């Protein structure tokens, strides 16, 4: 019995290596995953691609994200390790149209274009494609066992049906008790949230407040030193964090640290992998901040915070999702259903409504409460500042291009109208995809057992 490390290859990156007890894995929705290996040389790897080609010259800083620039780098690394084109074999998956679908999805066909570029690159190098499962309407995962050079493509998460019995739905009283059972958000976090909303603050005073909370201080320092935030120095104190990261990133990390414990207390309900809810929230926050900066429709720091908190209602409902998993799987076979519709049918309430109740309980600022409540239906927002639409787009991008983190499904109904609200067009959708950070998901090393 050999214990292999499972390594999650995040979108916009690749991993290569020689024979070793390691399992590479990528979850694919609209993204395209490519496994290439040479059993003779004992060399192989996996690349997880976001788009077909760079959007602009500024995109060239992350060539691994695109098929036209990432594939040559990926193949070159394999050849440098000893692989040869004659012996290399490739497996391609992903590029799906993730439902619920609209004509807009068909015309954009982001994944289809990426898959075409991948196959063209492999053909140009004379590398044999032994399996290609692209397009369709299903999310999937692609894996490469680097010990035995075996690969697998299989349905991911909610695309796998279950025949277990269904659980009963929670009552409104159950939901309210679950909300009350969640400990209040730390006061230091509330102070920082209100300071961000005001747009003017004294960073030294914020740091002083954070230092009073030892738990938040420790979590902030730990996040500073994580790959998630691309650390360049070993941060050992809050003062060091301010010096190395700057005040804007410092403030974001304080909020992220405060929220982390809520997402981490969830089990195997919404999360499809370890830490899935939290990593989805961080990714949505990062993208929302970038969209806010690009459109100038709201303060980027506020957009980051709204993205971080948008799914907080799932923390409350997670325990009920765990019991209702089989029914959720069956409901998700209906490709026209959004997650909030499935939640309402099964639980009698959805996570956006529960999130609003929790936000009110915590006395969160009104813009954040509104974004939490309407991030799936931004046209219904009670405000007109663009924040909710920004969070919707960020969440949509994460659900389509960083699938496999949590149970999520969003529609693109009225996408043109949502984009127009931010003075954007559908032609700029790929520009938004390009905003997805390359290191949203810190690679997870999980032991798995394989027979030797």
C-alpha positions in Angstrom: 0.0 0.0 0.0 1.5 3.3 -1.1 0.3 6.6 0.2 0.1 9.3 -2.6 -0.3 13.0 -2.1 -3.2 14.6 -3.9 -2.3 17.9 -5.4 -5.0 20.3 -6.7 -3.8 22.1 -9.8 -5.5 25.5 -9.7 -6.8 27.2 -12.9 -4.1 29.2 -14.7 -1.3 26.9 -13.6 0.4 23.6 -14.3 2.4 20.9 -12.5 5.0 18.5 -13.9 7.3 15.9 -12.5 8.8 12.5 -12.7 7.4 9.2 -11.3 6.4 9.6 -7.7 3.5 8.8 -5.4 1.4 11.8 -6.3 -2.1 12.3 -7.7 -2.6 15.5 -9.7 -6.2 16.7 -9.9 -8.2 19.6 -11.5 -11.9 20.3 -11.3 -13.2 21.6 -14.7 -16.2 23.5 -15.7 -15.6 26.0 -18.6 -11.9 25.6 -18.0 -9.9 23.0 -20.0 -7.5 20.5 -18.3 -4.8 18.7 -20.2 -2.8 15.6 -19.0 0.4 14.8 -20.9 2.7 11.9 -19.9 5.5 9.8 -21.3 5.6 6.4 -19.6 9.0 5.5 -21.1 10.7 8.5 -19.6 8.5 8.4 -16.4 7.5 12.1 -16.9 4.1 13.8 -16.9 2.0 16.6 -15.7 -1.3 18.5 -15.8 -2.2 22.0 -17.0 -5.4 23.8 -16.1 -6.3 26.5 -18.7 -8.6 29.5 -18.3 -8.8 31.0 -21.8 -7.8 30.3 -25.4 -5.4 33.2 -25.7 -4.1 36.4 -23.9 -6.6 39.3 -23.9 -3.9 42.0 -24.0 -0.2 42.7 -23.6 -0.9 43.0 -19.9 -2.0 39.4 -19.8 1.4 38.1 -20.7 2.4 38.2 -17.0 0.5 35.0 -16.5 1.1 32.9 -19.7 0.0 29.7 -18.0 -3.6 30.9 -18.0 -4.0 30.6 -21.8 -3.9 27.7 -24.3 -1.7 29.5 -26.9 1.0 30.5 -24.4 0.6 28.0 -21.6 0.7 24.8 -23.7 4.2 25.6 -25.1 5.6 26.3 -21.6 4.0 23.1 -20.3 5.3 20.9 -23.0 8.8 22.5 -22.9 9.0 21.7 -19.1 8.0 18.1 -19.8 10.7 17.8 -22.6 13.3 19.3 -20.2 12.5 16.5 -17.8 13.2 13.9 -20.5 9.9 13.4 -22.2 9.9 13.0 -26.0 7.1 14.0 -28.4 7.0 10.5 -30.0 6.3 8.9 -26.6 4.0 11.6 -25.1 0.3 11.0 -24.8 -2.4 13.5 -24.0 -5.8 13.5 -22.4 -8.1 16.6 -22.7 -11.2 17.4 -20.7 -13.5 20.3 -19.7 -14.7 23.3 -21.8 -18.2 22.6 -20.7 -21.3 24.8 -21.0 -22.2 24.8 -17.3 -25.9 25.3 -16.8 -28.4 26.8 -16.5 -27.8 27.8 -20.0 -28.9 30.7 -22.2 -28.1 31.7 -25.8 -25.5 34.0 -24.3 -23.5 30.9 -23.1 -23.7 29.4 -26.6 -22.4 32.5 -28.3 -19.5 33.1 -25.8 -18.4 29.4 -25.9 -15.2 30.3 -23.9 -14.4 26.7 -23.1 -14.9 25.5 -26.7 -12.5 28.0 -28.0 -9.9 27.0 -25.4 -10.3 23.3 -26.3 -9.8 24.0 -30.0 -6.5 25.8 -29.3 -5.3 22.9 -27.0 -6.0 20.3 -29.7 -4.3 22.4 -32.3 -1.2 22.8 -30.1 -1.0 19.1 -29.5 -1.5 18.3 -33.2 1.2 20.8 -34.1 3.7 19.0 -31.8 2.7 15.6 -33.1 1.5 14.4 -29.6 -1.2 11.7 -29.7 -4.5 12.5 -28.0 -5.7 9.2 -26.4 -8.9 10.7 -25.0 -10.7 14.0 -25.4 -13.9 14.7 -23.5 -14.7 18.4 -24.0 -17.8 20.4 -24.3 -21.1 19.1 -23.2 -22.9 20.4 -20.1 -21.2 18.6 -17.2 -18.5 19.7 -14.8 -15.8 17.0 -14.3 -12.5 16.3 -12.8 -9.3 15.1 -14.5 -6.7 13.2 -12.6 -3.1 11.9 -13.3 -1.6 9.2 -11.0 2.1 10.0 -11.3 3.0 6.6 -9.7 1.5 4.4 -12.3 0.9 7.0 -15.1 -2.9 6.3 -15.1 -5.4 9.0 -15.8 -9.1 9.4 -15.1 -12.0 11.8 -16.2 -15.1 11.6 -14.0 -18.1 13.7 -13.2 -17.5 16.2 -10.4 -19.5 17.0 -7.3 -23.2 17.3 -7.9 -23.0 15.7 -11.3 -22.8 12.3 -9.5 -26.3 11.0 -8.5 -27.0 9.2 -5.3 -29.7 6.8 -4.3 -29.7 7.4 -0.6 -32.9 8.5 1.2 -33.8 12.1 1.5 -33.8 14.1 4.7 -36.6 16.3 6.0 -36.4 20.0 5.5 -35.5 22.4 8.4 -38.2 24.6 9.7 -38.0 28.4 9.9 -37.4 28.0 13.7 -34.5 25.6 13.0 -33.0 28.2 10.7 -33.3 30.9 13.2 -31.8 28.8 16.0 -28.9 28.0 13.6 -28.3 31.7 13.0 -28.4 32.5 16.7 -26.0 29.6 17.4 -23.3 31.2 15.2 -21.1 33.4 17.4 -21.2 37.1 16.5 -18.6 38.6 14.1 -15.7 40.0 16.1 -16.1 43.6 17.0 -12.7 44.5 15.5 -14.0 43.2 12.1 -17.2 45.3 12.4 -15.1 48.4 13.1 -12.9 47.7 10.0 -15.9 47.1 7.8 -17.4 50.4 8.8 -14.1 52.2 8.3 -13.8 50.7 4.8 -17.3 51.8 4.0 -16.5 55.4 5.1 -13.5 55.4 2.8 -11.2 57.2 5.2 -9.3 55.6 8.0 -6.2 55.8 10.2 -4.3 52.6 9.6 -2.4 52.8 12.9 -5.7 52.9 14.8 -6.9 49.9 12.9 -3.7 48.0 13.6 -4.0 48.9 17.3 -7.6 47.5 17.3 -6.5 44.3 15.6 -3.7 43.8 18.2 -6.3 43.7 20.9 -7.8 40.5 19.4 -5.1 37.8 19.7 -7.0 35.3 17.6 -7.6 37.7 14.7 -4.0 38.8 14.9 -2.7 35.2 14.7 -4.9 34.4 11.7 -3.9 37.6 9.9 -0.3 36.8 10.3 -0.9 33.2 9.1 -2.7 34.4 6.0 0.1 36.9 5.3 2.5 33.9 5.1 0.2 31.8 2.9 0.7 31.1 -0.8 -2.9 32.4 -1.2 -1.6 35.9 -0.9 1.7 35.4 -2.6 3.9 36.1 0.4 7.4 37.4 -0.3 8.6 37.8 3.2 8.2 35.8 6.5 5.8 38.0 8.3 6.1 37.6 12.1 4.0 40.5 13.5 1.2 42.8 12.5 3.7 45.7 12.2 5.7 43.6 9.8 2.5 42.9 7.8 1.9 46.6 7.5 5.4 47.3 6.2 5.6 44.4 3.7 2.0 44.3 2.5 0.8 47.9 2.7 -2.4 49.1 4.4 -4.9 48.1 1.7 -3.8 44.5 1.7 -3.4 44.5 5.4 -7.0 45.5 5.9 -8.3 42.8 3.5 -6.4 40.2 5.4 -7.9 41.3 8.7 -11.4 40.9 7.3 -10.4 37.6 5.6 -9.0 36.3 8.9 -12.2 37.3 10.7 -14.4 35.5 8.2 -12.3 32.4 7.8 -13.4 30.6 11.0 -17.1 30.8 9.8 -16.4 29.1 6.5 -14.0 26.6 8.0 -16.6 25.3 10.5 -18.6 23.9 7.6 -18.5 20.2 6.9 -19.1 18.3 3.7 -22.3 20.1 2.8 -21.6 22.8 0.3 -17.8 22.2 0.1 -16.7 19.8 -2.6 -13.1 19.8 -1.3 -11.3 20.8 1.9 -11.8 24.5 2.5 -13.9 24.8 -0.6 -16.3 27.4 0.8 -13.6 29.7 2.0 -11.4 29.5 -1.1 -14.5 30.2 -3.3 -15.2 33.3 -1.1 -11.6 34.5 -1.3 -11.6 34.1 -5.1 -14.9 35.9 -5.4 -13.6 38.7 -3.2 -10.4 39.1 -5.3 -12.3 39.2 -8.6 -14.9 41.6 -7.2 -12.2 44.0 -6.1 -10.6 43.9 -9.6 -13.9 44.5 -11.3 -14.6 47.4 -9.0 -11.2 48.9 -9.8 -11.8 48.4 -13.5 -15.3 49.9 -13.6 -14.9 52.4 -10.8 -18.5 51.7 -9.8 -17.7 51.2 -6.1 -14.8 51.2 -3.7 -12.6 48.2 -4.4 -12.2 47.4 -0.6 -16.0 47.3 -0.2 -16.3 45.0 -3.2 -13.7 42.7 -1.8 -15.5 42.5 1.5 -18.9 41.9 -0.2 -17.3 39.1 -2.3 -15.9 37.5 0.9 -19.3 37.6 2.6 -21.6 36.8 -0.3 -22.1 33.1 0.6 -22.2 33.5 4.4 -25.7 32.1 4.4 -24.3 28.7 3.4 -22.5 28.5 6.7 -26.0 28.4 8.4 -27.5 25.9 5.9 -24.4 23.6 5.5 -25.6 21.2 8.2 -28.9 20.7 6.3 -27.3 20.3 2.9 -25.2 17.4 4.3 -28.3 15.5 5.1 -30.1 16.4 1.9 -27.1 15.6 -0.4 -28.9 12.9 -2.4 -31.9 15.1 -3.2 -29.6 18.0 -4.2 -27.7 15.7 -6.6 -30.9 14.6 -8.2 -32.2 18.2 -8.5 -29.0 19.3 -10.0 -29.5 16.9 -12.9 -32.1 19.5 -14.0 -29.7 21.7 -15.9 -32.1 24.7 -15.8 -32.0 25.0 -12.0 -29.9 27.5 -10.1 -28.7 26.6 -6.7 -31.1 29.1 -5.0 -34.1 27.4 -6.7 -32.9 24.0 -5.6 -32.4 25.2 -2.0 -35.8 26.7 -1.9 -37.5 23.6 -3.2 -35.7 21.3 -0.7 -35.0 23.5 2.3 -37.8 26.1 2.0 -35.3 28.9 2.0 -32.1 29.8 0.1 -28.6 30.9 1.2 -29.0 34.5 0.0 -32.1 35.0 2.3 -30.4 33.3 5.2 -27.3 35.4 4.6 -29.4 38.5 4.8 -30.9 37.4 8.1 -27.3 36.8 9.4 -26.1 40.1 8.1 -29.0 41.9 9.9 -28.2 39.9 13.1 -24.6 41.1 12.8 -25.6 44.7 12.0 -23.5 44.7 8.8 -23.5 47.9 6.7 -26.5 48.1 4.3 -24.5 47.8 1.0 -23.0 44.5 2.2 -26.4 43.2 3.4 -27.9 44.0 0.0 -25.1 42.3 -1.9 -25.4 39.2 0.2 -29.2 39.1 -0.4 -29.3 39.7 -4.2 -26.0 38.5 -5.6 -27.8 35.8 -7.6 -30.5 38.3 -8.8 -28.7 41.6 -9.0 -31.6 43.2 -11.0 -33.7 43.0 -7.7 -31.2 44.9 -5.7 -32.5 47.8 -3.5 -29.4 49.9 -4.2 -28.0 51.3 -7.5 -24.3 51.5 -6.7 -23.2 48.5 -8.9 -21.8 46.5 -5.9 -24.3 43.7 -6.1 -23.8 43.3 -9.8 -20.1 43.2 -9.3 -20.4 40.4 -6.8 -22.8 38.5 -9.1 -20.2 38.7 -11.9 -17.3 37.6 -9.6 -19.4 34.7 -8.3 -20.4 33.7 -11.8 -16.7 33.7 -12.9 -15.7 31.6 -9.9 -18.5 29.1 -10.4 -17.7 28.6 -14.1 -13.9 28.7 -14.0 -13.0 27.6 -10.5 -15.6 24.8 -10.3 -15.1 22.0 -7.8 -14.8 24.2 -4.7 -18.4 24.3 -3.6 -22.0 23.5 -4.6 -22.9 26.4 -6.8 -24.8 27.1 -10.0 -25.6 30.5 -11.4 -27.5 31.5 -14.5 -26.6 34.0 -17.2 -30.1 35.3 -17.7 -29.9 39.1 -18.5 -26.1 38.9 -18.5 -26.0 41.7 -21.1 -28.1 43.9 -18.9 -26.0 43.2 -15.9 -22.8 44.0 -17.8 -24.4 47.2 -19.2 -25.1 48.3 -15.6 -21.4 48.5 -15.2 -20.8 50.1 -18.6 -19.5 46.8 -19.9 -20.4 44.7 -23.0 -20.5 40.9 -23.7 -17.5 41.4 -25.9 -15.6 42.3 -22.7 -16.6 39.1 -20.9 -13.2 37.5 -21.6 -11.5 40.5 -20.1 -13.4 39.7 -16.9 -12.3 36.1 -17.0 -8.8 37.4 -17.4 -9.1 39.1 -14.0 -9.3 35.7 -12.2 -6.2 35.4 -10.0 -3.9 32.5 -10.7 -3.5 31.5 -7.1 -7.0 31.6 -5.7 -6.8 28.0 -4.4 -3.7 27.2 -2.4 -2.7 23.7 -3.6 -4.0 21.0 -1.2 -1.9 18.1 -0.2 -4.1 15.3 0.9 -3.0 11.7 1.4 -4.7 9.0 -0.6 -4.1 5.3 -0.6 -3.2 3.4 -3.8 -2.4 -0.2 -4.1 1.3 -0.8 -5.1 
